[in-house]
Amino acid sequence: MNKTFWIGLVVVFVIMQGIGFLVHQVWLTDTYAGLASVFRAEAEMMDMMWLMMVASIGSLFLFCYIFTKGYEGKGIAEGARYGLWMGLFMSLPMAIDQYVVYPLPSNLAVCWFVAGVVSFVIAGSVFAAIYKPTSN
């Protein structure tokens, strides 16, 4: 794990947090307001936000690390392809599981799925643009 790995990880984390803000605080805010009784109180969620940050950092570390293990040096397209597969792998079961467990509208699960896949494609593309393996 060289300098470009760590820089890429930080940039991907910042971008994913930004996308998360746009998706959850802008795009879906009205949807969430209508489902307030399903979720924890906002103050309670904010007290637990550190858990989400730790989980996000940990999963993005793994996302970036796994990319380095299959690195082919094919540029942004390689990262986009990797992000697509990881987005499908992560977002499909998450969206379906949440829809099955909680009384949520199906369009919310679809939004989570689409937003997840798109965000991982962006993350993979950005990481691929930044990461350069250490030459031997």
N, C-alpha and C positions, 0 to 999 in steps of 0.2 A: 504494500500500500504506500504509494509515493505521494508527493505533493499534489499532483493533479487529481488523485483519488479523493483526497480530503477537500480540496477546493470544489470539485464536482459534487461531493456529498453535501457540502454546505449550500451551494447554489441550488441543488435539487430540493433540499429541505425548504429553503426560502420560497422557491417557486411553488412547491406543493402547498405550503401554508397560504400563499397568496391565492392559489386556485381554490383551496378549501374555503377561504374567506368569501371569495366571489360566489361559489356554489351555495354555501350554507347561510351566509349572512346577507346575500343580495338576491340570488336567483330563487332560493327555496324559503326565504324568510316568511312569506305569507302562508305557504303550505305548512310550515312548522307552527305558526301561530294558531292555525286551525286544529292542530293536533297537540296542543299544550298539555292536555290531560294525560297523554300517553307518555310524555317525557318527564324526567326529573325537573324540579324547579330550577330556574336559571342560576340562582345563587349556589345551589348544590352542585350543579354542573361546573360552574366556575371554580369551586373549591377543589374539584377533581381534575381540572384541566391539565395539571402537571402529568397525570397518568397518560393522557392522550399524547402529550408531547414526547414522553419517554417511548411510548409505543411507536410513534411516528418516526422518531430518530432511529430506533432499533430496526424497524422494518425497512426504512430507506437505506440504512447501512447495509442490510442484507441484499436489498435490491441492487445497489451499486456494486457490492462485492461479487455477487453472482455474475453480473455483467462482465467483470474483469476476468472471470474464469473461462468464459467462452469468447473472449474478445477476439475478433477477426480483423480489426482495422479497416472496416468498410464504411466508416463515417456515420453520419447522422441517420442514414437509412437503416443501418444495423441497430442503432439505438431505438429508432421508431418501431422496428419489427420486434425487438426485445420488449419494449414497453407495451406493445399490443398484446403479446402473449402473456406477459405478467399482469397486465390490466384485466384480461379475460380470466386468468387464473385467480386473481384476488377479488375482482368486483362481481363476477357472476354469482359465486356462492354467497358472498356477503349480502348482496341485494335480495336474493331469493330467501336466504335464511331470515333476514329481518322481516320480509314480507310475510313469511309463514308464522313467525313467532309473535309479532306485534300486529295489532289491528290497523294496518297502514294501507293507504290507497295504492293500487298497483302502479299508478303513474309516478309515485314517489320512488318506488323500487326501480323503475325504469330510469328515472333521472339519476339516481345513485349509481346505477350500472353504467350508464353512458358517461357521466362525469368521471367515474373511476377509470374507465378505459382511456378516455381522452387525456386525463391527467397523467396516467402512466406512459402514454405515448409521448407526451411532452417531456416528462421526466427522463425517459430513456434517450430521447433525442438530445436533450441538453447535456446529459451525462456523457454521451458518446462524443459530443462536440468538444468537451473539456478534457476527458480522460486520455492520457497518453501513457502507455506502459513504459516502465523503466527499461532502457535498452541494455543488453548484456555485453 
